[in-house]
Amino acid sequence: MIAFWTLAPVMVLAALGLLVVRKAVHAALLLAVVMISLAIQYAVLDAPFLFAVQIIVYTGAILMLFLFVVMLVGVDSSDSVVETIKGQRVMAATTGLLLGLVLVVGLGQLALGTATGLDEANAAGNIEGLADLLFSRYVVIFELTAALLITAALGAMVLAHRERLTPKLSQADTAAKRVRDYAEKGTHLGPLPAPGVYARHNAVDTPALLPDGTAAEDSISRTLAARGTVRSAPAMADDIEELKRQLGLDEHGRESDQ
């Protein structure tokens, strides 16, 4: 009970935070808090198998996959605040209040007995007891759930599949297309300039400098620009001078005599 009353408020606050945070990475971290707290609850209830599955499958695999998708895909534009359906905010607020009222009334009439844990279910071992329930009493539900998940995976593959309508471009075709785009649209012919002026911190958020000293906007990912996390090189000048002083270098980058 101590673990429940300690972690339950944290889980509720983290779950509510998923609804209000704007950055997807922050939402993923809050989701990790909920999943890890739930895993600890399983461990306290003498369910080591569910504890391991919660950490490995949900927190370790699904959440990390979500983070990788966020980092690779990112966002190229800010969220739209224009309502596509009139009155949807009022409807959402009203529905949320009604749902909260139903939950409060339902929980108010709920009677909780003494927590007994899983001693009876774990009499022959946690994994053995869980396997006995899955493949005896709940075998039909277990098989139907497996079939549903397989069908959902196949459906996602079918929906995401796209037939190639044009032949794949070869390296020579790609080079010719770049030349045509440069002649017709002025598109950059070669690779974009690499980001990062100083190899400090996360260099990908610092634009490269052109020969005239201005920042090369093409060297920064559009995702970072949309999120507003781009840093300018002049803003790091004070840090560079402090680093030189700590290393004992003069203004030209040479070791001082002191």
C-alpha positions in Angstrom: 0.0 0.0 0.0 2.9 2.4 0.7 4.2 1.9 -2.8 0.7 2.5 -4.3 0.0 5.7 -2.4 3.5 6.9 -3.2 3.5 6.2 -6.9 -0.2 6.7 -7.7 -0.1 10.5 -7.4 3.1 10.6 -9.6 1.5 8.4 -12.2 -1.7 10.6 -12.3 0.3 13.8 -12.5 2.5 12.4 -15.3 -0.6 11.1 -17.2 -2.2 14.6 -16.9 1.0 16.1 -18.1 0.6 14.1 -21.4 -2.4 16.2 -22.1 -0.8 19.6 -21.6 2.8 19.4 -22.8 3.4 20.6 -26.3 6.7 18.9 -27.1 6.5 15.2 -28.1 9.8 14.4 -26.4 8.4 15.7 -23.1 5.3 13.6 -23.6 7.4 10.5 -24.2 9.4 11.2 -20.9 6.1 11.5 -19.0 4.9 8.3 -20.5 8.1 6.6 -19.4 7.4 7.8 -15.8 3.9 6.2 -16.0 5.2 2.9 -17.4 8.1 2.6 -14.9 5.8 3.4 -12.0 3.4 0.7 -13.2 6.3 -1.8 -13.4 7.2 -1.0 -9.8 3.6 -1.7 -8.8 3.8 -5.1 -10.5 7.0 -5.9 -8.6 5.5 -4.9 -5.3 2.5 -7.2 -6.0 4.8 -10.2 -6.5 4.5 -10.3 -10.3 8.1 -10.4 -11.5 7.1 -11.6 -15.0 4.7 -8.6 -15.6 7.4 -6.3 -14.1 10.0 -7.6 -16.6 7.5 -7.4 -19.6 6.5 -3.8 -18.6 10.1 -2.7 -18.6 11.4 -4.6 -21.6 8.4 -4.5 -24.0 6.7 -1.2 -23.2 9.3 1.1 -21.6 12.3 -0.4 -23.5 10.9 -1.2 -26.9 7.7 0.7 -27.7 8.7 3.9 -26.0 12.2 3.9 -27.5 10.7 3.3 -30.9 8.4 6.3 -30.4 11.4 8.4 -29.4 13.4 7.3 -32.5 10.4 8.2 -34.7 10.1 11.6 -33.1 13.8 12.3 -33.6 13.9 11.1 -37.2 10.6 12.5 -38.4 10.3 15.6 -36.2 8.0 18.5 -37.0 8.4 20.8 -39.9 5.7 23.3 -38.9 4.0 24.5 -35.8 0.7 23.1 -34.6 -2.4 24.7 -36.1 -4.7 26.4 -33.5 -7.6 26.8 -36.0 -10.6 24.8 -35.1 -11.7 22.5 -38.0 -15.0 21.7 -36.2 -16.9 24.6 -34.7 -17.5 24.2 -31.0 -15.2 21.2 -30.5 -13.5 22.8 -27.5 -16.8 23.3 -25.7 -17.8 19.8 -26.6 -14.5 18.4 -25.4 -14.7 20.3 -22.1 -18.3 19.2 -21.5 -17.5 15.6 -22.3 -14.5 15.7 -20.1 -16.5 17.1 -17.1 -19.1 14.4 -17.6 -16.5 11.7 -17.7 -14.9 13.1 -14.6 -18.3 13.1 -12.8 -18.9 9.5 -13.8 -15.5 8.5 -12.5 -16.0 10.3 -9.2 -19.4 8.8 -8.6 -18.1 5.3 -9.6 -15.1 5.6 -7.3 -17.3 7.0 -4.5 -19.4 3.8 -4.5 -16.4 1.4 -4.7 -15.5 -0.7 -1.7 -12.0 -1.9 -1.5 -11.1 -5.0 0.4 -7.9 -5.9 2.1 -5.0 -6.2 -0.4 -3.9 -9.8 -0.5 -1.3 -9.7 -3.3 -0.8 -12.6 -5.6 0.2 -15.3 -3.0 -2.5 -17.7 -4.1 -1.8 -17.2 -7.8 1.9 -17.6 -7.3 1.7 -20.7 -5.2 3.5 -22.7 -7.9 5.5 -19.8 -9.2 4.5 -16.5 -10.9 5.4 -17.6 -14.4 3.8 -21.0 -14.0 0.6 -19.6 -12.6 0.4 -17.0 -15.3 0.9 -19.6 -18.0 -1.7 -21.8 -16.4 -4.3 -19.0 -16.6 -3.4 -18.0 -20.1 -3.5 -21.5 -21.6 -6.5 -22.8 -19.6 -9.2 -20.4 -18.5 -8.3 -17.5 -20.8 -6.9 -19.5 -23.8 -9.7 -18.4 -26.2 -9.4 -14.7 -25.3 -5.6 -15.0 -25.5 -5.8 -16.5 -29.0 -8.3 -14.0 -30.2 -6.1 -11.1 -28.9 -3.1 -12.6 -30.8 -5.2 -12.9 -34.0 -6.3 -9.3 -33.5 -2.8 -8.0 -33.1 -1.5 -10.0 -36.2 -4.5 -8.7 -38.2 -3.7 -5.1 -37.1 0.0 -5.5 -38.1 -0.9 -6.9 -41.5 -3.4 -4.1 -42.0 -0.8 -1.5 -41.2 1.6 -3.1 -43.7 -1.1 -3.1 -46.4 -2.1 0.5 -45.7 1.5 1.7 -45.7 2.5 -0.3 -48.8 2.8 1.8 -51.9 3.3 0.5 -55.4 6.1 2.1 -57.4 4.6 3.8 -60.4 7.8 5.0 -61.9 11.2 3.2 -62.2 13.8 3.9 -59.5 16.2 6.6 -60.4 19.8 5.5 -60.9 22.8 7.5 -59.6 23.3 9.1 -63.1 19.6 10.0 -63.3 19.8 11.6 -59.8 22.8 13.6 -60.7 21.1 14.8 -64.0 18.0 15.8 -62.0 20.1 17.8 -59.6 21.7 19.7 -62.5 18.3 20.4 -64.0 16.9 21.6 -60.7 19.9 23.9 -60.3 19.4 25.4 -63.8 15.6 25.8 -63.5 15.0 26.5 -59.8 18.4 27.4 -58.4 18.4 24.5 -56.0 21.7 23.8 -54.2 23.7 21.5 -56.5 25.8 19.7 -54.0 25.3 18.6 -50.4 24.2 21.1 -47.9 26.8 22.7 -45.6 27.4 20.7 -42.4 26.1 22.3 -39.2 28.2 23.2 -36.2 30.8 26.0 -35.9 32.3 24.8 -32.6 32.5 21.2 -31.6 30.8 21.9 -28.2 27.5 20.7 -26.8 25.0 19.6 -29.6 26.7 21.1 -32.7 23.8 20.3 -35.0 21.8 23.2 -33.5 24.5 25.7 -34.5 24.5 27.0 -38.1 27.6 26.9 -40.2 29.2 30.3 -41.1 29.6 31.5 -44.7 32.8 33.2 -45.8 31.2 36.6 -45.1 30.4 35.6 -41.5 26.7 35.2 -41.9 24.9 32.0 -40.8 24.0 29.4 -43.4 20.4 28.6 -42.8 20.5 25.5 -45.0 22.9 23.9 -42.6 20.3 23.5 -39.9 17.5 20.9 -39.9 14.1 22.3 -40.6 12.9 20.4 -37.5 15.2 22.3 -35.2 14.2 25.6 -36.9 10.5 24.8 -36.4 11.1 24.0 -32.7 13.0 27.2 -32.2 16.1 25.4 -30.7 18.7 26.9 -33.1 21.6 28.7 -31.4 23.7 31.4 -33.0 27.4 31.4 -33.1 27.9 34.9 -31.6 25.9 33.8 -28.6 28.6 31.3 -27.8 31.4 33.8 -28.0 31.6 34.3 -24.3 31.7 30.6 -23.6 34.5 30.2 -26.1 36.6 32.9 -24.5 36.0 31.4 -21.1 37.1 28.0 -22.4 40.3 29.5 -23.9 41.1 31.1 -20.6 40.7 27.8 -18.8 42.9 26.0 -21.3 45.6 28.8 -21.1 45.2 29.9 -24.8 45.6 33.4 -26.1 43.2 35.1 -28.5 44.8 33.5 -31.5 44.4 29.9 -30.1 48.1 29.5 -29.1 49.3 28.6 -25.7 50.1 31.6 -23.6 53.5 32.0 -21.8 51.9 32.3 -18.4 
